[in-house]
Amino acid sequence: EVQLVESGGGLVQPGGSLRLSCGASGFTISRYSMSWLRQRPGKGLEWVSTIDNGGSTTYAGSVKGRFTISRDNAKNTLYLQMNSLKPGDTAVYYCRWINKRGQGTQVTVSS
């Protein structure tokens, strides 16, 4: 059974950092493209970043230069390092594999 479990969210002040994790089971993440999405309050799902099976990465313009997607193949885990966080980054963050995503982890950026 495929499972995706996000963790690492929390409350952080503007300018702070968080690292989100997405533990995957039931498939090998290194063989696939994996993405992070987010849903801001009152908004729809928004694509944040993708890492493909070759390791190439892409980012939404709103996070480029501040967020870094990566994976640990040995741990079968996807990461999202988020730096210089802004109140506008407040959202539930999800990892996605094909058409499946986890339960999400809440990130709140506030002073």
N, C-alpha and C positions, 0 to 999 in steps of 0.2 A: 504494500500500500504506500502510495506517495504521500509524504507529509512535509510541510514547510512550517517551521516554527521561528518566528521573529522574536528578538529580545534586544535589550539595550536602550530602550526609550526611557524618557524621564523628563524632569523639569530642569531647564538650564537657563542661565541668564544670557541676554544678547551678547554676542561675541564669544560665547563658550563653544565647547566641542562635545560631541557624543559619537560613539561607534555602535552602529547597529549590527546585529548578527542575524543570519538566517540559516538555521540548521536544516539540512535536507536529508531525507531518507527515502528509499524506494527507487532511487535513480542516482546516476553519477553526474554531478553538476559540471564537471570539466568537459563533458561531451556536448553540452548545450549552451545556448545563450541564456543568461539569467538577467533579470531586471529588478530594479526597485521602482515602486510607484508610491504615490502618496495621495491622501484625500484631506484637503484642508477643510476647516469648518464651513459647512454650507455649500461646498463645491463638489464637483465630480472627481473621479480618479484622474490623476495627472502622472504622466511618465516622468521619472527622475533620471534614471541612468541604466545602461545596459553594458554587460561584459559578454563578449561572444566566446565561442569555444576555442578561438585562437588567442584570447586574452586582450583583444582590442576593446577599447572602452569608448562610450559616447555619453554625453550629458545634456540635460536641458540647459538652456541658456541661463536660467535663473539660479542654477547651482554650480555652473562651470567655474572652476578655479577655487571652489570652496569644499566641494564634496569629492570623495574618491571611492570608487567601487573596486573591490578586489575579491579574491576567493582563496581559500586554503583547500586544495584538492585532497590532502591527507585527512582533513577533518570534514570534508564534504560540506563546507560552510561558506556562505556568501557574506560579505561585509559591506557596510557603507560608513566610511569615515566622514563625519560632518564637522567642518570647522567654520568659524566666523558666523555662527548661527544668528538668524534674524527672527523677529517675531513672525514674519511671513512664512517661515519654515514650519510653523506649528501645524501639525497634521498627524494623522495615523499613517504610518509607513508600512508598506507591504513588500515582500519579495514575490516575484512571479516566475514560474516555469511553465512555458507554453501557455495554457489557459487556466493554470491553477495558481492560487496564491494562499498565503497563510492567514492567520487571524489578525495580524497587524500588531504594531507596537506604537504607543502614543508618544509623540515628541511635543513638548510644550516649551516654547522659548518666551520667557517673560521675566521682567525685573520685579 
